[in-house]
């Protein structure tokens, strides 16, 4: 049974997801659909890339991952490729270069009718049918050549400081920062630290779980994706601490 995942900004109130799935089932009724999320903020490819990047590797090899975020450009085209044992198909708008440092050499451009009322149905249904049937990837379309590139915002590093930024706020309003654990520990080098944000008191202790502090208290930890996270035990850190996307967070080591 072929697994197909979806990561989109379609929301849950309309019929767009159903159209996609119905078109795919017409060609292969044995597909197994997994919705990663349809609640990516509209047009936010940074959020879409973050979600899929941290979810896809939990699926079996050869899973097909469809991402559909910010598909409204008149010049937009779609690409497909295989990477890290998984298949990916989505818009050529830079979302994949936010997920991966390098795309594979073999990337293919998908044919579709730009005048179609809902071209996503055509392009994704064809791609999934092709891959689910086990047909060679190179037959799915023409070589893509150059693809759109986007560069993710990187933390600024010195010998005793890391300045990062908020890259994601989840459903519980836990605030994710673009500082990975490996980088944090490398710069820390066994030293104490103080995590500063807005005008709040700094956090000076790493937790392993939200429950390591009393209910309502602020904490920081490294989440399951390995990123630094600011949270409140059973509280909404994003709104209560005034943290939102792109806000700066500073870690000093001493």
C-alpha positions as CSV (number, residue, x, y, z in Angstrom):
1,X,0.0,0.0,0.0
2,X,1.4,3.4,-1.1
3,X,1.5,6.1,1.6
4,X,0.9,9.7,0.5
5,X,1.3,12.6,3.0
6,X,-0.1,16.1,2.7
7,X,1.3,19.3,4.0
8,X,-0.8,22.3,2.8
9,X,-2.1,25.8,3.5
10,X,-5.6,24.8,2.3
11,X,-7.2,24.8,5.8
12,X,-10.0,22.5,6.9
13,X,-13.1,24.4,5.9
14,X,-13.1,23.9,2.2
15,X,-13.2,21.0,-0.3
16,X,-9.8,21.4,-1.9
17,X,-8.2,18.5,0.0
18,X,-11.1,16.3,-0.9
19,X,-10.7,17.2,-4.6
20,X,-7.0,16.2,-4.5
21,X,-7.7,12.9,-2.7
22,X,-10.6,12.0,-4.9
23,X,-8.6,12.6,-8.0
24,X,-5.8,10.4,-6.7
25,X,-8.2,7.6,-5.6
26,X,-9.7,7.5,-9.1
27,X,-6.3,6.4,-10.3
28,X,-5.3,4.2,-7.4
29,X,-8.0,3.2,-4.8
30,X,-5.5,1.6,-2.6
31,X,-3.6,4.7,-1.6
32,X,-3.2,5.4,2.1
33,X,-3.5,9.2,2.9
34,X,-1.8,10.8,5.9
35,X,-2.6,14.5,6.6
36,X,0.5,16.0,8.3
37,X,-1.3,19.3,8.4
38,X,-3.6,21.5,6.2
39,X,-3.2,24.5,8.6
40,X,0.1,26.0,7.5
41,X,-0.3,29.7,7.6
42,X,-1.5,30.8,4.1
43,X,1.5,31.4,1.7
44,X,4.1,30.7,4.5
45,X,6.6,28.4,2.8
46,X,9.0,28.8,5.8
47,X,6.4,27.2,8.1
48,X,5.5,24.6,5.5
49,X,9.1,23.6,5.1
50,X,9.7,23.4,8.8
51,X,6.7,21.1,9.4
52,X,7.5,18.7,6.6
53,X,11.2,18.6,7.3
54,X,10.6,17.5,10.8
55,X,7.8,15.0,10.0
56,X,8.8,13.1,6.8
57,X,11.6,10.9,8.2
58,X,9.1,9.3,10.6
59,X,7.4,7.6,7.6
60,X,8.5,4.4,5.8
61,X,10.9,4.6,2.9
62,X,9.3,5.5,-0.5
63,X,6.5,7.4,1.1
64,X,5.3,10.2,-1.3
65,X,5.1,13.6,0.4
66,X,3.0,16.3,-1.2
67,X,3.5,19.9,-0.1
68,X,1.2,22.6,-1.4
69,X,1.9,26.0,0.1
70,X,1.9,29.4,-1.8
71,X,0.9,28.0,-5.2
72,X,-0.6,31.3,-6.5
73,X,2.3,32.7,-8.6
74,X,1.6,33.1,-12.3
75,X,5.1,31.7,-13.1
76,X,4.8,28.8,-10.7
77,X,5.8,25.3,-11.7
78,X,6.0,22.0,-9.9
79,X,8.9,19.6,-9.3
80,X,9.4,16.0,-8.0
81,X,12.4,14.2,-6.8
82,X,13.6,11.4,-4.5
83,X,15.7,12.3,-1.4
84,X,16.7,10.4,1.7
85,X,14.7,7.5,0.5
86,X,11.4,9.4,0.1
87,X,9.6,11.0,-2.8
88,X,8.6,14.7,-2.7
89,X,6.4,16.7,-5.0
90,X,5.4,20.3,-4.7
91,X,5.8,23.9,-6.0
92,X,9.2,25.2,-7.2
93,X,9.0,28.2,-5.0
94,X,12.0,27.6,-2.7
95,X,10.1,25.5,-0.2
96,X,12.4,22.5,-0.8
97,X,15.6,24.4,-0.4
98,X,14.3,25.6,3.0
99,X,14.0,21.9,3.9
100,X,17.3,20.6,2.5
101,X,20.8,22.1,2.2
102,X,21.1,20.6,-1.3
103,X,18.5,19.1,-3.6
104,X,19.5,15.9,-5.5
105,X,20.8,16.1,-9.0
106,X,17.8,14.4,-10.5
107,X,14.9,16.8,-10.1
108,X,12.0,16.7,-12.6
109,X,9.5,19.4,-13.7
110,X,5.9,18.2,-13.7
111,X,3.6,19.0,-16.7
112,X,0.2,20.6,-16.0
113,X,-2.3,22.8,-17.7
114,X,-1.8,26.3,-16.2
115,X,-5.3,27.3,-17.6
116,X,-7.0,24.6,-15.5
117,X,-9.4,25.8,-12.8
118,X,-7.5,23.7,-10.2
119,X,-4.2,22.7,-11.7
120,X,-3.0,21.1,-8.4
121,X,-5.5,18.3,-8.9
122,X,-4.0,17.5,-12.3
123,X,-0.3,17.8,-11.4
124,X,-0.4,16.0,-8.0
125,X,-2.8,13.2,-9.1
126,X,-0.6,12.4,-12.1
127,X,2.6,12.5,-10.0
128,X,1.2,10.2,-7.3
129,X,-0.2,7.8,-9.8
130,X,3.1,7.6,-11.6
131,X,5.1,7.0,-8.4
132,X,2.6,4.6,-6.8
133,X,2.7,2.5,-9.9
134,X,6.5,2.1,-9.5
135,X,7.4,3.8,-12.7
136,X,10.8,5.3,-13.1
137,X,11.2,8.8,-11.6
138,X,12.9,10.1,-14.7
139,X,9.8,9.4,-16.7
140,X,7.6,11.7,-14.6
141,X,8.7,14.9,-16.4
142,X,11.6,16.8,-18.0
143,X,14.8,17.5,-16.0
144,X,14.1,20.6,-13.9
145,X,17.4,22.4,-14.4
146,X,17.7,25.3,-12.1
147,X,15.2,25.5,-9.3
148,X,14.1,28.3,-7.1
149,X,16.3,28.8,-4.0
150,X,15.4,30.4,-0.7
151,X,17.9,30.7,2.2
152,X,16.7,30.1,5.7
153,X,17.5,32.7,8.3
154,X,20.6,31.5,10.2
155,X,21.7,32.3,13.8
156,X,24.5,34.7,14.4
157,X,27.4,33.1,16.3
158,X,30.3,34.4,18.4
159,X,32.5,32.8,21.0
160,X,30.2,33.6,23.8
161,X,26.8,34.3,22.2
162,X,24.2,33.0,19.8
163,X,21.6,35.3,18.4
164,X,18.7,33.4,16.9
165,X,15.1,34.1,15.8
166,X,11.7,32.5,16.2
167,X,11.0,30.2,13.3
168,X,7.8,28.5,14.4
169,X,5.0,28.7,17.0
170,X,3.0,25.5,17.4
171,X,-0.6,24.8,18.3
172,X,0.2,25.1,22.1
173,X,2.1,28.3,21.4
174,X,5.4,26.8,22.2
175,X,8.0,29.0,20.6
176,X,10.7,27.3,18.4
177,X,14.0,29.1,17.8
178,X,16.5,28.4,14.9
179,X,19.2,27.3,17.3
180,X,19.9,23.5,17.1
181,X,21.1,21.6,20.1
182,X,24.4,20.7,18.4
183,X,25.3,24.3,17.8
184,X,24.1,25.3,21.3
185,X,26.3,22.8,23.0
186,X,29.3,23.5,20.7
187,X,29.3,27.2,21.5
188,X,28.4,26.6,25.2
189,X,31.4,24.3,25.7
190,X,30.3,23.4,29.2
191,X,29.6,26.9,30.3
192,X,26.5,28.4,32.0
193,X,24.1,30.3,29.9
194,X,21.4,32.9,30.0
195,X,18.6,33.0,27.4
196,X,17.2,36.5,26.8
197,X,14.1,37.5,24.9
198,X,12.0,40.7,24.9
199,X,12.2,42.3,28.4
200,X,11.6,39.1,30.4
201,X,13.9,37.7,33.0
202,X,16.5,35.4,31.4
203,X,16.1,31.6,31.5
204,X,19.3,30.0,32.9
205,X,18.4,26.3,33.0
206,X,17.6,23.7,30.4
207,X,14.7,21.3,31.1
208,X,14.0,17.9,29.6
209,X,10.2,18.1,29.9
210,X,7.6,20.8,30.3
211,X,6.7,19.3,33.7
212,X,10.2,20.0,35.1
213,X,8.8,23.4,36.2
214,X,5.6,24.3,38.1
215,X,2.5,25.0,36.1
216,X,2.6,28.5,34.6
217,X,6.4,28.9,34.8
218,X,8.6,29.6,31.8
219,X,11.2,27.1,30.6
220,X,13.4,26.3,27.7
221,X,14.3,22.8,26.3
222,X,15.3,21.1,23.1
223,X,12.3,19.7,21.4
224,X,11.9,16.4,19.5
225,X,13.3,18.1,16.3
226,X,16.4,19.2,18.2
227,X,15.6,22.9,18.2
228,X,15.7,25.3,21.2
229,X,12.1,25.9,22.4
230,X,10.7,28.5,24.8
231,X,7.5,27.3,26.6
232,X,5.3,27.7,29.6
233,X,4.2,24.6,31.4
234,X,0.5,24.3,30.5
235,X,0.5,27.9,29.2
236,X,0.7,29.8,25.9
237,X,4.3,31.1,25.6
238,X,3.8,32.9,22.3
239,X,1.0,35.2,23.4
240,X,1.9,35.4,27.1
241,X,5.6,36.3,26.4
242,X,4.8,38.4,23.4
243,X,7.0,36.2,21.1
244,X,6.1,35.9,17.4
245,X,7.8,34.8,14.2
246,X,11.1,36.4,13.4
247,X,11.5,37.9,16.9
248,X,15.1,37.8,18.1
249,X,16.3,35.5,21.0
250,X,19.8,35.8,22.5
251,X,21.8,33.2,24.4
252,X,24.9,34.4,26.3
253,X,27.5,32.0,27.6
254,X,29.7,32.7,30.6
